[in-house]
């Protein structure tokens, strides 16, 4: 594959195709020519725009590389999708119905944190280091320095480690801390479709009770709101260059001289040929069992009205969901608690969804209050 050239203020940096060899993950240990501490740096640019492929690539690198003397920044962008944290509830965090109608996929990542919307108008950054060198403040400062160097954008880092521009969020952050490796990743809104973002993350009206990690709502802003000249390819170049010119463990600018000693930019083709086992990782990220089945146990309560000859009776539908499956369905009289009356339904044991929940509600609304007990045993 022919090498491409990316320009940074007149400096030509070669971008090469990444071609690993047998044992490459353990042999990328660097030399002492790159920096005083002997750590080399690479910028990996994923050639995929598929969220499941990129999550698999991120996980593959995390599992297989030795970062002792080689730090990596992975830069990637996805087609429209919503990405929830490892411990989140998708039905709380996103408008699943809107996602389905708009062809937007939902993914669950391996790291914690909150929910984010991705499209080709944002850039994702993953910083890989050994666990003992994990430093998200270093990474976030590196990004804000790149924004200022390239576009004179003055961005701030919040106490929650979000990047803000004039008080509005342009980047959220999350991490995976293991042994011996760790990574910190964040997304930067460049010219994301904010209408689609808000629609995708609008909360459903069902009363869901869950102990899953909840996202913290925040007003967002695109980088193009700060400077109309910002675009994703140029941002990728600016952050990658800032990463290469900065000392591996301190925010010290090494300039062109340090850049030329690094491993540089490498185009990554995340296929089974180059990353054995990546297909299985992708299949796992894409599976319903991971995206929905890994949701922490929760229950849904919905008030419904049943008519009798004399009046309308309010009842509470209670549905328990475990592993994404409706495990128990019952009716509770009035607004109070109590054990409730079991509802016998063919939908018990099925995947939880808005359609299945509405199917239960529709069936119950067609039942008179006088016959509800009998009807519940024949649903």
C-alpha positions as CSV (number, residue, x, y, z in Angstrom):
1,X,0.0,0.0,0.0
2,X,1.4,3.4,-0.9
3,X,2.1,5.7,2.0
4,X,0.1,8.9,2.4
5,X,1.4,12.2,3.6
6,X,-0.3,14.3,6.3
7,X,0.9,17.9,6.6
8,X,1.2,19.9,9.8
9,X,2.3,23.5,9.2
10,X,4.6,22.5,6.5
11,X,6.0,19.4,8.2
12,X,5.5,16.2,6.2
13,X,4.7,13.1,8.2
14,X,4.5,9.8,6.6
15,X,1.4,7.7,7.2
16,X,2.1,4.0,6.7
17,X,-0.1,1.0,6.5
18,X,0.2,-1.2,9.7
19,X,1.6,-4.6,8.8
20,X,2.1,-6.7,12.0
21,X,4.3,-9.8,12.1
22,X,4.3,-12.9,14.2
23,X,4.9,-11.9,17.8
24,X,4.6,-8.2,17.0
25,X,2.5,-7.3,20.0
26,X,5.1,-8.4,22.5
27,X,8.1,-7.1,20.6
28,X,7.0,-3.5,20.2
29,X,9.2,-2.5,23.2
30,X,10.9,0.6,21.8
31,X,14.4,1.8,22.3
32,X,16.1,4.6,24.2
33,X,16.4,6.7,21.1
34,X,12.9,8.1,21.2
35,X,12.7,9.8,24.6
36,X,14.7,10.0,27.9
37,X,12.5,7.3,29.3
38,X,12.8,5.1,26.2
39,X,9.1,5.1,25.4
40,X,8.1,5.3,21.7
41,X,4.7,6.5,20.5
42,X,2.4,5.5,17.7
43,X,-0.9,6.9,16.3
44,X,-3.2,4.2,15.0
45,X,-5.9,5.4,12.6
46,X,-8.7,2.9,12.2
47,X,-9.9,2.5,8.6
48,X,-13.3,1.2,9.8
49,X,-16.4,3.2,10.5
50,X,-18.3,0.3,12.1
51,X,-18.8,0.7,15.9
52,X,-18.5,-3.0,16.6
53,X,-15.3,-3.4,14.6
54,X,-13.8,-0.4,16.3
55,X,-14.7,-1.6,19.8
56,X,-13.3,-5.0,18.9
57,X,-10.0,-3.4,17.6
58,X,-9.8,-1.3,20.8
59,X,-10.3,-4.5,22.9
60,X,-7.8,-6.5,20.8
61,X,-5.1,-3.9,21.3
62,X,-5.8,-3.7,25.0
63,X,-5.6,-7.4,25.4
64,X,-2.6,-8.1,23.2
65,X,-0.1,-5.2,23.3
66,X,2.8,-4.6,25.7
67,X,2.7,-0.9,26.4
68,X,5.8,-0.8,28.7
69,X,7.9,1.0,26.1
70,X,5.2,1.8,23.5
71,X,2.3,4.1,24.1
72,X,-0.5,4.1,21.5
73,X,-3.2,6.6,20.6
74,X,-6.0,5.1,18.5
75,X,-8.2,7.6,16.5
76,X,-11.5,6.4,15.1
77,X,-14.9,7.6,13.8
78,X,-18.1,5.7,13.4
79,X,-21.3,5.7,11.5
80,X,-24.3,6.9,13.5
81,X,-24.7,4.9,16.7
82,X,-25.4,5.2,20.5
83,X,-22.7,3.7,22.8
84,X,-23.7,3.0,26.4
85,X,-21.3,2.2,29.3
86,X,-20.6,-1.3,30.5
87,X,-23.0,-1.0,33.5
88,X,-25.8,1.0,31.9
89,X,-29.4,0.3,31.0
90,X,-30.1,1.0,27.3
91,X,-33.9,1.6,27.9
92,X,-33.0,4.3,30.4
93,X,-30.3,5.9,28.4
94,X,-31.6,5.9,24.8
95,X,-34.8,6.1,22.8
96,X,-34.6,2.6,21.5
97,X,-37.7,3.1,19.2
98,X,-36.1,6.1,17.6
99,X,-32.9,4.2,17.1
100,X,-34.7,1.4,15.4
101,X,-36.7,3.7,13.1
102,X,-33.6,5.7,12.1
103,X,-31.3,2.8,11.5
104,X,-29.0,3.8,14.4
105,X,-27.3,0.9,16.1
106,X,-26.9,0.6,19.9
107,X,-23.6,-0.7,21.2
108,X,-22.3,-1.4,24.7
109,X,-18.6,-0.8,25.4
110,X,-16.2,-2.4,27.8
111,X,-15.5,0.7,29.9
112,X,-17.8,2.4,32.4
113,X,-19.2,5.9,32.3
114,X,-22.2,7.4,30.5
115,X,-23.9,7.2,27.1
116,X,-22.6,9.0,24.0
117,X,-23.8,9.5,20.5
118,X,-21.4,8.9,17.6
119,X,-21.5,9.8,13.9
120,X,-19.0,10.8,11.3
121,X,-19.0,14.3,12.7
122,X,-17.1,13.3,15.8
123,X,-13.7,11.9,16.6
124,X,-12.9,9.2,19.2
125,X,-9.5,9.0,20.9
126,X,-8.2,6.0,22.9
127,X,-5.0,6.4,24.9
128,X,-3.3,3.0,25.7
129,X,-0.7,2.8,28.5
130,X,0.4,0.4,31.2
131,X,-1.9,0.7,34.2
132,X,0.8,2.3,36.3
133,X,1.1,5.2,33.8
134,X,-2.6,5.8,33.3
135,X,-3.1,9.5,33.4
136,X,-6.4,10.9,32.0
137,X,-5.5,14.5,32.9
138,X,-2.4,14.2,30.7
139,X,-4.5,13.0,27.8
140,X,-7.2,15.7,28.2
141,X,-4.6,18.4,28.5
142,X,-2.9,17.1,25.4
143,X,-6.2,17.5,23.5
144,X,-6.9,21.0,24.8
145,X,-3.3,22.0,23.8
146,X,-4.0,20.7,20.3
147,X,-7.2,22.7,20.0
148,X,-5.4,25.8,21.0
149,X,-2.3,25.2,18.9
150,X,-4.3,24.6,15.7
151,X,-7.4,26.8,16.1
152,X,-6.8,29.0,19.2
153,X,-9.7,27.4,20.9
154,X,-9.5,27.7,24.7
155,X,-11.2,24.7,26.2
156,X,-11.5,23.8,29.9
157,X,-11.3,20.5,31.7
158,X,-14.1,20.0,34.3
159,X,-14.0,18.3,37.6
160,X,-15.8,15.3,35.9
161,X,-13.0,15.2,33.3
162,X,-15.2,16.5,30.5
163,X,-13.8,19.0,28.0
164,X,-15.9,22.2,27.9
165,X,-16.1,25.2,25.7
166,X,-17.8,28.2,27.3
167,X,-19.4,25.9,29.8
168,X,-20.8,23.4,27.3
169,X,-19.6,19.9,26.8
170,X,-17.6,19.0,23.7
171,X,-16.1,15.8,25.0
172,X,-17.0,13.1,27.5
173,X,-14.6,10.5,29.0
174,X,-14.4,6.9,30.2
175,X,-11.8,4.3,31.0
176,X,-10.9,0.7,31.3
177,X,-8.4,-0.1,34.1
178,X,-7.0,-3.6,34.1
179,X,-3.7,-5.3,34.7
180,X,-1.2,-4.8,33.2
181,X,-2.9,-2.5,30.7
182,X,-5.3,0.4,30.8
183,X,-6.9,2.8,28.4
184,X,-8.7,6.1,28.6
185,X,-11.0,7.1,25.7
186,X,-13.1,10.2,24.9
187,X,-15.2,11.5,22.0
188,X,-14.9,15.0,20.6
189,X,-18.0,16.6,19.0
190,X,-16.8,18.4,15.8
191,X,-19.9,18.8,13.6
192,X,-22.2,16.1,15.0
193,X,-25.9,16.2,14.0
194,X,-27.2,17.6,17.3
195,X,-30.9,17.1,16.4
196,X,-30.3,13.4,15.8
197,X,-28.2,13.2,19.0
198,X,-31.0,14.7,21.1
199,X,-33.6,12.4,19.5
200,X,-31.5,9.3,20.0
201,X,-30.8,10.1,23.7
202,X,-34.3,11.2,24.6
203,X,-35.6,9.1,27.5
204,X,-38.5,6.8,27.2
205,X,-41.6,7.5,29.4
206,X,-41.8,4.1,31.0
207,X,-41.2,4.1,34.8
208,X,-38.0,2.0,34.9
209,X,-36.5,1.3,38.3
210,X,-32.8,0.4,37.9
211,X,-29.5,0.6,39.9
212,X,-27.6,0.7,36.6
213,X,-25.1,3.6,36.2
214,X,-27.0,6.7,34.9
215,X,-25.6,9.3,32.6
216,X,-25.3,12.9,33.8
217,X,-27.2,15.2,31.4
218,X,-25.2,18.1,30.0
219,X,-25.6,20.7,27.3
220,X,-23.3,20.0,24.4
221,X,-21.6,22.1,21.7
222,X,-19.8,21.2,18.5
223,X,-16.2,22.4,17.9
224,X,-17.5,24.1,14.7
225,X,-19.5,26.4,17.0
226,X,-16.2,27.6,18.4
227,X,-14.4,27.7,15.0
228,X,-16.0,26.9,11.7
229,X,-12.7,25.8,10.2
230,X,-12.5,22.7,12.4
231,X,-13.1,19.4,10.7
232,X,-12.6,15.7,11.6
233,X,-9.5,15.0,9.4
234,X,-7.7,18.1,10.5
235,X,-8.6,17.4,14.2
236,X,-7.3,13.8,13.8
237,X,-4.0,15.2,12.5
238,X,-3.7,17.9,15.1
239,X,-4.3,15.6,18.1
240,X,-2.1,12.9,16.6
241,X,0.7,15.4,16.1
242,X,0.3,16.8,19.6
243,X,0.5,13.2,21.0
244,X,3.8,12.5,19.1
245,X,5.5,15.8,20.0
246,X,4.7,15.5,23.7
247,X,6.9,13.6,26.2
248,X,5.3,10.2,27.1
249,X,5.0,10.9,30.9
250,X,5.0,14.7,31.2
251,X,3.4,17.5,29.3
252,X,6.7,18.7,27.9
253,X,6.7,19.7,24.2
254,X,9.5,18.0,22.3
255,X,8.6,19.6,19.0
256,X,9.6,18.3,15.6
257,X,12.7,16.6,16.9
258,X,10.7,14.3,19.1
259,X,8.0,13.7,16.4
260,X,10.7,12.4,14.1
261,X,11.8,9.9,16.6
262,X,8.4,8.4,17.1
263,X,6.8,5.5,15.3
264,X,4.4,7.9,13.7
265,X,1.0,7.5,12.1
266,X,-0.2,4.1,11.0
267,X,-3.3,3.2,9.1
268,X,-5.0,0.2,10.7
269,X,-7.1,-2.3,8.8
270,X,-8.9,-4.2,11.6
271,X,-9.4,-7.6,9.9
272,X,-8.9,-11.2,11.0
273,X,-5.8,-11.4,8.8
274,X,-3.9,-8.8,10.8
275,X,-5.6,-9.2,14.2
276,X,-6.4,-12.9,14.7
277,X,-9.4,-13.3,16.9
278,X,-10.9,-9.9,16.2
279,X,-13.9,-11.4,14.5
280,X,-14.9,-13.2,17.6
281,X,-14.6,-10.0,19.6
282,X,-16.7,-8.1,17.1
283,X,-19.4,-10.8,17.1
284,X,-19.5,-10.5,20.9
285,X,-19.9,-6.8,20.9
286,X,-22.6,-7.1,18.2
287,X,-24.6,-9.8,20.0
288,X,-28.0,-9.1,21.7
289,X,-26.7,-10.9,24.8
290,X,-24.0,-8.3,25.3
291,X,-25.8,-5.1,24.2
292,X,-29.1,-5.8,26.0
293,X,-28.6,-9.0,28.0
294,X,-25.8,-7.6,30.1
295,X,-28.2,-4.9,31.5
296,X,-28.3,-5.0,35.3
297,X,-31.6,-6.3,36.7
298,X,-34.5,-3.8,36.7
299,X,-38.2,-3.6,36.8
300,X,-40.8,-1.5,35.0
301,X,-44.0,-0.1,36.4
302,X,-46.8,1.3,34.3
303,X,-50.2,2.6,35.5
304,X,-53.2,1.3,33.5
305,X,-56.9,1.7,33.7
306,X,-59.4,-1.1,33.7
307,X,-63.1,-0.3,33.3
308,X,-66.0,-1.8,35.2
309,X,-69.7,-1.0,35.1
310,X,-69.5,1.4,37.9
311,X,-66.1,3.1,37.5
312,X,-62.6,3.1,36.2
313,X,-60.0,1.2,38.3
314,X,-56.3,2.2,38.3
315,X,-53.9,-0.7,38.4
316,X,-50.1,-0.9,38.3
317,X,-48.4,-3.3,35.8
318,X,-45.1,-4.5,37.3
319,X,-42.6,-6.3,35.0
320,X,-39.3,-7.7,36.3
321,X,-36.5,-7.9,33.8
322,X,-33.3,-9.9,34.3
323,X,-30.6,-10.4,31.6
324,X,-32.9,-8.4,29.3
325,X,-35.7,-11.1,29.7
326,X,-39.1,-10.4,31.2
327,X,-39.0,-12.9,34.1
328,X,-42.2,-11.9,36.1
329,X,-45.3,-10.0,35.2
330,X,-48.0,-9.0,37.7
331,X,-50.7,-6.5,38.5
332,X,-50.9,-4.5,41.6
333,X,-54.2,-2.9,42.7
334,X,-54.2,0.9,43.0
335,X,-51.1,3.0,43.5
336,X,-49.8,1.0,46.5
337,X,-47.4,-1.9,46.8
338,X,-48.2,-5.4,47.7
339,X,-47.3,-8.7,46.1
340,X,-49.7,-8.3,43.2
341,X,-51.5,-10.8,41.1
342,X,-49.4,-12.9,38.7
343,X,-50.2,-12.4,35.0
344,X,-50.0,-15.6,33.0
345,X,-48.7,-14.5,29.5
346,X,-46.9,-16.0,26.6
347,X,-44.7,-12.9,26.7
348,X,-43.1,-14.0,30.0
349,X,-39.6,-15.3,29.2
350,X,-39.4,-13.1,26.1
351,X,-36.9,-10.2,25.5
352,X,-38.0,-6.9,27.0
353,X,-38.9,-4.3,24.4
354,X,-41.4,-1.5,24.0
355,X,-43.4,-3.6,21.7
356,X,-43.6,-6.5,24.1
357,X,-44.5,-4.2,27.0
358,X,-47.2,-2.5,24.9
359,X,-48.5,-5.9,23.9
360,X,-49.1,-6.8,27.6
361,X,-50.8,-3.4,28.2
362,X,-53.1,-3.7,25.2
363,X,-54.2,-7.1,26.3
364,X,-54.9,-6.0,29.8
365,X,-56.9,-2.9,28.7
366,X,-59.3,-5.1,26.9
367,X,-60.3,-6.8,30.1
368,X,-63.1,-5.6,32.4
369,X,-62.2,-5.1,36.1
370,X,-64.7,-7.7,37.1
371,X,-63.1,-10.3,35.0
372,X,-59.5,-9.2,35.5
373,X,-58.5,-12.1,37.8
374,X,-59.9,-14.6,35.4
375,X,-58.5,-12.9,32.4
376,X,-55.0,-12.7,33.9
377,X,-54.9,-16.5,34.1
378,X,-55.9,-16.8,30.5
379,X,-53.7,-14.2,28.8
